Amino acid sequence: MAAIAETGKTLHVASLENLPQAAAAFHTFLTENPTVSVVLFEGEMGAGKTTFIKAICRELGVTEAVSSPTFSLVNEYEGRDGKRIYHFDFYRLNEEREALDIGIYEYLDSGNLCLIEWPSKVENLLPEHVLLVNIEADANGQRTITLKLT
């Protein structure tokens, strides 16, 4: 299922039914790197960023519905440990100022888990050390999910 490197991990997901296992492996990787709270999700439109984040939130004990914050920019959830999880989708951002207007630094500096889709839209506002999650989909619907600490 996974090849482990010192600062990264690669997950091969054969189908959507395997996402819970990938989310569990992600959670383990995150637990092994407790100083990481900002996670950047990269991938083409339709690669499965939001779908993987939904699986991660379920793994973390979120019981409420998880949806893409495309228009609200950020959704807030509560995990089983009572900690907050922030899910951002910056796809519709026209300029970084919009992220500043919602208080992005307060979220990023909170120590809570921040899951960010389309981070390239706010790259100048992001911390130096993050977990980069790259999702690639092939024509058969299989996914390769690469986790890399930066």
Phi, psi and omega per residue, in radians:
M1 nan -0.725 -3.037
A2 -2.438 2.508 2.989
A3 -1.873 2.202 -3.022
I4 -1.793 2.315 3.001
A5 -2.049 2.993 -3.080
E6 -1.069 -0.697 -3.098
T7 -2.080 0.324 -3.120
G8 -2.831 3.090 -3.120
K9 -2.735 2.534 3.074
T10 -2.083 2.240 3.138
L11 -1.974 2.322 3.091
H12 -1.902 2.092 -3.062
V13 -1.987 1.947 -3.073
A14 -1.264 -0.569 -3.122
S15 -2.759 2.988 3.129
L16 -1.072 -0.459 3.110
E17 -1.114 -0.374 -3.134
N18 -1.579 -0.009 -3.124
L19 -1.073 -0.646 3.099
P20 -1.026 -0.669 3.101
Q21 -1.175 -0.688 3.103
A22 -1.150 -0.687 3.108
A23 -1.142 -0.657 3.091
A24 -1.141 -0.714 3.104
A25 -1.146 -0.678 3.060
F26 -1.051 -0.819 -3.128
H27 -1.056 -0.751 3.102
T28 -1.065 -0.793 3.131
F29 -1.059 -0.745 3.131
L30 -1.134 -0.725 3.111
T31 -1.091 -0.618 3.122
E32 -1.285 -0.216 3.141
N33 -2.249 1.199 -2.964
P34 -1.164 -0.238 3.126
T35 -1.439 -0.148 -3.120
V36 -1.544 2.155 3.069
S37 -2.218 -0.184 3.139
V38 -1.919 2.138 -3.085
V39 -2.155 2.176 -3.099
L40 -1.822 2.231 -3.123
F41 -1.877 2.034 3.119
E42 -1.968 2.605 3.097
G43 2.797 2.734 3.120
E44 -1.101 2.818 3.027
M45 -0.982 2.257 3.133
G46 1.506 0.048 -3.134
A47 -1.230 -0.421 3.103
G48 2.006 0.401 -3.126
K49 -1.058 -0.923 -3.120
T50 -1.137 -0.699 3.136
T51 -1.088 -0.719 3.112
F52 -1.190 -0.693 3.106
I53 -1.094 -0.671 3.069
K54 -1.034 -0.762 3.131
A55 -1.152 -0.683 3.102
I56 -1.097 -0.785 -3.141
C57 -1.087 -0.712 3.070
R58 -1.070 -0.753 3.117
E59 -1.049 -0.600 -3.118
L60 -1.491 0.052 3.044
G61 1.605 0.222 3.087
V62 -1.212 2.201 -3.111
T63 -1.786 -0.325 3.130
E64 -1.405 2.912 3.122
A65 -1.153 2.336 3.099
V66 -1.844 2.197 -3.134
S67 -2.402 2.872 -3.137
S68 -1.248 2.270 3.094
P69 -1.533 0.744 -3.052
T70 -0.968 -0.706 -3.088
F71 -1.699 -0.531 3.123
S72 -1.501 -0.230 -3.112
L73 1.311 -0.599 3.138
V74 -2.527 2.382 2.974
N75 -2.024 2.574 -3.135
E76 -2.058 2.331 3.133
Y77 -2.249 2.882 3.058
E78 -2.095 2.205 3.110
G79 -1.465 3.087 -3.085
R80 -1.116 -0.416 3.135
D81 -1.529 0.074 3.141
G82 1.479 -0.107 3.123
K83 -1.329 2.625 3.117
R84 -1.416 2.541 3.044
I85 -2.196 2.199 3.123
Y86 -1.877 2.264 -3.129
H87 -2.053 2.007 -3.114
F88 -1.881 2.538 2.977
D89 -2.357 1.881 -3.065
F90 -1.735 0.288 -3.097
Y91 -0.953 -0.742 -3.053
R92 -1.525 0.042 3.134
L93 -1.148 2.391 3.063
N94 -1.668 -0.504 3.130
E95 -2.695 2.724 -3.103
E96 -1.048 -0.463 -3.139
R97 -0.947 -0.611 3.138
E98 -1.091 -0.638 3.083
A99 -1.216 -0.647 3.076
L100 -1.110 -0.659 -3.128
D101 -1.114 -0.497 3.108
I102 -1.572 0.017 3.095
G103 1.432 0.709 -3.064
I104 -0.933 -0.657 -3.105
Y105 -1.140 -0.611 3.099
E106 -1.097 -0.700 3.094
Y107 -1.159 -0.879 -3.067
L108 -1.110 -0.580 -3.114
D109 -1.553 -0.009 -3.053
S110 -1.265 -0.349 -3.041
G111 1.459 -0.130 3.068
N112 -1.417 2.778 -3.129
L113 -1.183 2.190 3.110
C114 -2.038 1.997 -3.138
L115 -1.828 2.025 -2.948
I116 -2.101 2.036 3.009
E117 -1.596 2.525 -3.130
W118 1.028 0.894 -3.120
P119 -1.143 -0.335 3.133
S120 -1.081 -0.370 3.127
K121 -1.274 -0.303 -3.107
V122 -2.311 0.474 -2.979
E123 -0.994 -0.530 3.139
N124 -1.313 -0.187 -3.099
L125 -1.775 -0.127 -3.014
L126 -1.493 2.624 3.090
P127 -1.209 2.844 -3.106
E128 -1.220 -0.708 -3.071
H129 -1.794 1.989 -3.093
V130 -2.480 3.021 2.958
L131 -1.848 2.086 3.119
L132 -1.672 2.204 3.098
V133 -2.006 2.008 3.117
N134 -1.893 2.223 -3.119
I135 -2.010 2.170 3.084
E136 -2.107 2.336 3.119
A137 -1.977 2.487 3.056
D138 -1.802 3.135 -3.062
A139 -1.129 -0.367 -3.138
N140 -1.581 0.043 3.138
G141 1.498 0.055 3.074
Q142 -1.361 2.585 -3.109
R143 -2.099 2.509 2.934
T144 -2.003 2.098 -3.101
I145 -1.990 2.049 -3.118
T146 -1.883 2.215 3.091
L147 -1.847 2.251 -3.125
K148 -2.503 2.201 3.052
L149 -1.394 2.408 3.091
T150 -2.110 nan nan
